[in-house]
Structure formats: C-alpha cells, structure tokens
C-alpha cells in the first residue's frame, strides 16, 4: 500500500524513486537512452465538472489499465496524484524509437472512455520528456524537474503544437496552418451519428452506418460534404480511427439493451496501408465486439483500388474477420472490374440511382440488374437513398433486402438511436402501396416471367397468360 496508488493500482511517487534509480543504472550499463515523461491530462476538469468526481475517477482507472498495456514490458507508468502520470521508457536506441511509442500512447489516451452511466468521454494530454544521460541529468529528481518544465511548455503551446509531447531543450514543433475542419477535428469536435439499416425480410433494424459530424464553435453541425474537402489523407485516416473507436465503444452499450447490431464505417481507400491494418488489429483486440459485426466501407471511385498492394492489404484486413463493402457502386466506370477482383462482402448502390426514382422510374431496371449481379457473385446489397415512402415501397417491392435512408430513419446520435430502437420500429405493412411500388412489382414479376419463357417455355401455360385476372398486378390495379 505504501508503494502503489489506491485508485489506479499503479506505482506511486515513492515507488517511482526506486524505479528511476534502477532505470538509470540499466541505461548506463547497456549504453541506451532512458526517457522520463511527465504527463498531465487535457480536458480532465470538465469531466469532473459535468459528470462528477466518480466519473473522473473512472477515467483515471481506465488510463491506469490502458497505459501499461500499450507500453513495452521494460517500461513503467506511475501516478503522481491528481491527473499527473510519469512514464519511464527504457532501452531506447534513438529518438525515433521514442516517437513511435508516443504515437501509440496518444492513440490510447484519446480513445473514447466509456463511463458506468452509459456516456463516454474523450480527453487529451500534454507531456514533457527528459532524456538520460543527456546534459546535466545525474539524479532522478533533476530528470523529473526537466520533464515537468517541458510538460508546461507543451501545455502552454497547446493551440499551436504539432504533437502532444515536448522534449526538454528543443523548440516546440509548431503545427502548420490548419483548415477550420482540421482545427475542429483536433479540438475534439467530432460527433458520431448513426443511420439505421432495415432488413426487409425480418422488417427489423439489423445494423447502422456510423457517420462523422463536426460541431462548429457556434453549435452548427457540419456534414461530411462540408468538412471532408478540408482534410488531408492523414486526417481521413485519423477520422476513420476515431469513428471506429467510438462505434466499438457504443455497440456493447446497445448489446446490453438487447440490440445486437452491426456497424459500418467509411474508409478512404488511400488510407488502406500496413499501419492501418496493425491499428485495426489492435482496436479489435482491445474491444469486446466480434469483428464480423464491423463493416469497412471503401469508396468505389479511386484508382488506388486497382493496385496489387491495395488488394493484398484488403485480404489482410479480411483475415482479421471484418467485412468489406464497396461504397457508391455505379458512380465510376470501372465498378464491374472491381467487383470481379476485390474481396468484398457487400456493395452499396450509389444513391443517385435511388433518389431520382420518382422522376425516373425506368431506373428500376438498373436496380434489378445490380440485385441480380450481387446475388450472382454472392455479396449483400445495401440500397441507400431510400428517402420517401414511395421509393421505400418500390425498393421493398423489388425484393431488395437491406435498405437505408430517411424513409426508414435519419442519422442520429447514440442517445436518439437508443430511443428509436426502444420504440420498436417496424415496416410490416404489405407492399406495394403506391403506383411506383406497383410499377416496381410489375417489373420484378415481368422479368421473372420473361426469364422462364426465354429459358423454359414449356413451363408456361398460354391460357393462364391470356387471363388478365390471373396477373399478380390485377388485384393492385383494382384496389
């Protein structure tokens, strides 16, 4: 009890003194570097103010478990008190080694932390680093003082810094000029909204798409069309990581309330890389979610998907157990070639073909062709853009299984999603109920009959075909 912190079970200040002496001795003996890292949490006070001190304690306990997991076995983390921690990172060959470890630490700290009452919070950190044996650093106390000074430099330059940690004696790494969207993303203004996906066969919601939103300083909610053009490839990778992390935090919450849904997350194809696979592997390992409930939606219109290395990376991602979807199918010229070659489990039809069905009902022939293609290659088809009741009626009449759009539900935050699911939404009325739905039903029936007549005419009876009242549409026309 004298050497460990009551709350987090980490080594305390007294224990740290011994660990520092031992670490310095090992660094000298093995001719390696020892990094002493003083860390203070950013955004911790608002957690206490909004949710209470018990929630603040939950955050500290969570970090007390996460930090040792992300560090190597040779490293240590101690809690000095309050929201201050000290990390001892040993056996470093150079500062590049330290940079790699710091990236993992930052990802671990910034990942959402679920609280016992159902909410989740995200925090940041400021860190100062002193290196042994550089300069006049012959005692542990002196190393801690230098690390503390560097930490205050990091905190004082929070708005301008490029990274969350500062090495004592070096200039602050100033961030380049950021776009408004980049600033909001860095400031933690990201919100995850979920849009339900309906299974027309069970008439129940079976999954959700996780959609990114940024909350502007004036409270305005920015949709992706507004902020995505302002982001770079690195930002998009970070965005996907944050959206997936929040989704993996929210799914278990929905599980406890009886809704076992899958989630799909958008991913820019240019961010598909080895680092991406390693990050995905770590996130799956840390979560309680079966990877088969995760679908990564990759935008169809990028030439990157035609490269062999992209195919190799996608195969590695599939090996982790996640599902892959090709988004906006039909929006680019090479769709069919990609469908043939890529290891996908699902295709999402470009919304442009669905939203205009009331003006262009003849596009139902194209929808039917894509349904046949999906069935033929053995992948699921999700039809997006189902925005009106008539379009919903028509798409259900075609026999499409998975639908998404405003006619089913708009995107909503997790609290509203819970209320929506609690209301037990179902679409169990018979179809078709509209002229557009009737037209879709007729097309489906006509195409099925045409195939039979063309391929096996002996199965049809001309006397039945001549009887208009035997037509499946006769009842609907009369009604």
N, C-alpha and C positions, 0 to 999 in steps of 0.2 A: 504493500500500500504506500510505502514511503517513496517508491521509485516509479510508480505508474499513476497516470491521471484517472480519477474516479469515473469521469463521464465517458471518455473515449477508449480507455484501457491502453492508450499509447504511453511510451516513456515520457516522464515529466522533466522539468528543468534540472532536478537533482541527478536524474539518470543520464541526462544529456551530457553533463560534465564528464562522466566516465566514458561515454561513447565517443566524445570528441577526442579525448586523450588517446584512446585505442585507435581511432581512425587516423589521427595524425601520425602515430607511430607506424601504422601499416603503410601509409602513403610514403613516408621517408624510407622505409625498409624496401619497398617494391619499386621505388622511383616512379610513383604515379601521382596524379593530382587528386585532391580532396576538395569538393565543393560544399561550402556551408551556406545553406539557403534559408533566409528568413522570409516567411510568408505571412501576409495579412489579407484577410478576405475582403473583397469589394461587394457592396450590396448586402452585407450581413445585417446591418442595423435595421433596414426596412423589414426584413423577415421577422425580427423580434417585435417591431412596432405594429405590423399588420396582423401577424398570426399569433404573437405571444412568445414568451421565452421558452416554452416547451418545444415549439416548432424550431426555434434557434438551436436548442439542444439536439433535436433530431438531425439538423443539418450538420452539426459538428460530429455527431456519431457516425453519420453516413460517410463524411470525409475521412474520419478515423479508420473506416474499413476500406475505403477506395484507394487512398494514397499508398498504403503498404502493398496493395495488390498490383499497382502499376509500376512500382519501383522494383529494382532487382533485389535478389536475396542479400547482396552485400551492402545495400543501402538502408538507412534508418529514417524514421519520421517521429518527431516528438511534439507534444503540445505544451507550449509555454504557459498558456492561460488565455481566457477570452477567445478571440478568433485568430490567435497567432500560433503558427506552427514553425518548426525548424526541420529542414530535411538535410541529411548528410548523404551526399552522393559520392561514393568512393570509386577507386580503381579506374580513373579517367585517363585516357591517353592524351586527349587534347580537348579543346572547347567544342569541337564538332560533336563529340560524344555527348557532351552536356546538352547541346541544342536539341538533339534527338530525344533525350529523356524529358526535356522541358516541354516539348510538343505533346507528349503523352500525358504529362501532369496537367497541362492546361485543358486538354480534352476531357480528362477525368473530372476536373473541378467544375467545368462549365456544363457538364451533362445534367439534365433535369434531376432534381432530388424529390422523390415523392414523399409527402407528409402523411401522417396517420389519418388526418381528417379528409383525405381524398384529393387535396390540391397538390401541385408540385411547384417547386421554385427553381430558379437558376441564379447562380452567383458567379462572381469572378474573383480574381486575386491579383495582388501586387507582390512582387518578390525581389529581394536583393540577394546577390551572390558574392561571396568572398572565396578566393581560391588559396589553398595551401599547397605548396610552400612559396607562393609569390610574395615579394615585398617583405615588410616587417610584420610577419604574422606568426610569431613563435608561441603564442598561447591561444587557448580556446576562447577566452574572454575577448581577446582582440579580434579574432575572426568573427565572433558574433556581433561586435560593435560595428565592424566594417560592413557586414551583411545588412545590419539594421539601417545604416546610413544609405546604402544602395537601395534598400526597400523604400525608404522615404522619398528618394529621388524618383523611383518608379511610380509611387502613389501621386507625387506632386505633378507628374507629367502624364497622367492617365489619359487625358484627352488627345495627346499628340504622339504617344509612344507607338512603336510598331509591334512590340512584343511585351508580354506582361512581366518579364524579368529584366533586371539591370545588373550588369557586372560592375563591382566596385572599381572606380577609377576610369571607366570608359564613358564616352558620351552617350546620351540617350539615343536609341535608334528611333529617329523621328519617322512617323508614318507619312507616306506620300499623301497628296491631296485626295481625299475620298469623296466619292459621289454621295448625294443625300441618302441613297439606298444603302450604300456601304456603311455610312455612319449609323443609320438606324439598325442595321444588322449587328454591327459591333456593339451598339448600346443596349442590345437585348430586347429590341422592339418587335421581335418575331413572335407571331401567334400562329398556332396550328388549328385550322378549321377542317372539319370532316364532312364529306358528302357521301351519304349512304348509297349503296348499290343494291338493287332489288333483284331477287331470283323469281322470275315469273312462274316457275313451276311449283315452288313452295309458297309463293306470294309473301315472302318474308325478306327483310333486310339481312344479307349474309356477309357484307363487307363494307368498307369505307375507303375513300381515297383521301389521303392526308394532303391538305393544300396549304401552302405558305401564304401568310398575310403579314404586312408590316404596319405597325401602328405609328402614324406620324406624331410629331410633338403636339399638334393641335387636336389629336384624337381621331383624325381621319384614318380609315382603314384602307391601305393600298393593296390592290390586287396584283397578281404576278405581271400582268400586261404593263403595269406602271413601273414596277421596280426591276424586273429581270433584265431589261436592256442596260441598266446601270451597273450590272455586276460582271466581274471577270470570271474566268474559269475556276480559279481558286475559291472565289466567293460562292460559286454554284456548288462546288464540292462540299464546302462548309455548310451551305444551306441544306443540302441533302442529308448530311450527317446529323444536323440539328433536328430536322423534321423527323428523321427515322428514330432518333433517340427519344423524342417526345412521344412518338407513336408507340414505341416499345414500353414506355412508361404508362401510357394510357390504356393499352389493351388489357393488361392484368386487372386494372380497375374495372373495366367493363366485364371481365370474366367473373369477378366476384358478384356482379349483379345479374349474372345469368346470360350474358350475351357473348358468345364465342365468335367474334367476327375476324375476318382477315383484313389487312390494311395494305394499300398500295401507295408507294412513294415515288415521286418523279425523280429521274436522274438524267443529267445531261450526258450524252454519250461521250463527250470529250473528257469527262472526269472518270471514265472507266479505266482503271490502272491497277498495278500491283499493290500500291499503297491503299487504294480504295478497297481491294479485296481483303487485305490484312485488317483494315479498320472494321470492315463489315464482319469479319470473323470474330474480332474482339467484342463487338457490340452484341452479336448473337450469343456468345459465350457468357456475357455478363447479364443477359436478360432472361426472363422466365418464359419467353414466347417461343413456341415451336416455329422454326424458320419457314416451314411450309405455309405459315399464315402471313408471310411477308412477300409482297409482290413489288418488284422494282420496275417501274415504267420508264422505258427508254424511248426518247423522241425518235421518230422514224426518219426525219428528213436530213440526217447528217451523213456525209460521205465517210466519216470515221468508221462506221459500222461495216464498211466494205473491206477494211484491212484485216489481215490474218491475226494480228496481235489482239485486235478487239474481239474476234471470235474466241481466241484462246482464253482471254480474261472472262468472257461471258460463261464459258464452260466451267471455269474455276468457281465462278460465283454460283452457278447451278449446283456444283458439287457440295456447296455449303448447305443446300436444302431449300434455298429461296426459290420463288417463282419469278420468271422474267416475262415482261409484257412489252409489246411493240406498240407505241402510242401514235395516234393520228395517222393510222394506216389509210392510204388513199390520197395523202396530201403530197406525195413525191413520186417521181416517175419510176423509181426502182423498187417500189414496195414488193412486187411479186418475187423479184430476185432475192430480196432479203428474207421474205417469208420462207423461201425454199432452203436457205442456208443457215439461218440463225437458230440457236437452241431455245426457242421461246415456248411459253406455255399458254400465252394469251395474246390476243390482238384487240386493240381498241379502235373502233371505226371513227375516222375524223368527223367531228361534229358538223362540219359544213354540209354533209350529205343528209343529216337528220333534221337540223333546224329549219331547212327550207322545204320540207316535205309537203307542207300545206300549199305552197306555191308551185312545187314541182313534184306532184305525186308519182310521176314516172320514175323518179329516183328510187322508188321501192324495188324496182328490178335490180338495181345495183346492190341494194341492201341484201336482197335474196341471194345474189351471186356471192357476196362476201360470206354470208352464212354457210352456203354450200362449201366454199373454199375452206373456212375454218373447220367445219365438220370433216371435210376430206383429209386435212392434214392433222386432225386430232388435237386442236387447240380450242380454248374457250374464246368466245366473242363477247366483249362488253360494248354495248351501244350507248355512246354518250350523246348529250344534246337533246335528251327527251324533255323538252321544255313545256309543252302544252298537253292538255288532256287528250286532244285528238291525235297528236303524234304518239302519245303513250298507247292509246287504243290501237293505232295502226301497227306499232312495233310489237306489241303483245300478240296481235293477230298474225304476224309473220312467224311466230314461234320462237323469236329470239329469247334467250334465257336470262341474260344479265343486262339490266338497264340502269342508267344513271342520268339524272337531270332534274330540273326544277319541278317537273310534274310529279316527281317522287319525293324529293326533298332538296332544299338549298343547302350549300355548305354552312356549317355551324360549329361553334366552339364546343368543347367536350361536355360542358355542363348542359348545353341545349341538346346535344346528341343523346345524353342520358335521359332527359325528359322526353325526347322524341321517341326513343325506344320504349320507354315506360308506357307511353300512350298506345303501344301495341299496334303500330301502323300496318295495315294490310290492304292489298288491292285485289280483293277476291270477287268483284263483280264480273259477270260474264262479258266476254268480248266477241264481236265488235259492238260498240255502242254509238258509233259515228259513221258518217259517209266515208271518211278517209280510212277508218278501220275496216269498213265493209269492202272497200276497194283493195286494201291490203290482203284481206282474207280471200277475195276472189283471185287475186294474182297468185297467192300461195296454192290455192286449190287448182287453178288452171295449169300452173307449172307442173304440179304433181301429176295431174291427169295427162298432160302433154307428154311427159316422160314415159308414162305407161303406154300410151298409144303408139309412140315412136318406137319403143323398145320391145313391147309385147302386145301387139294389137289384139291377139286372141283373148286377152284378159278383159276386154271391154265388151259391153253389150250395146249395140247401136239403138235398141229400143229404149233402153234406160237413158241414154244420152239425148234422145229425142224428146223425152218427157221433161218439160221445164220445171215442173213442180218437184222433181227429184233432185234438182240442183241445190247444193247446200246454201246458196245465196237467196233462194226463193223466199224462205222464211224471213230473212233480214229485210228484203225489199218490201214485203207486205207490212212488216212492223214499222 
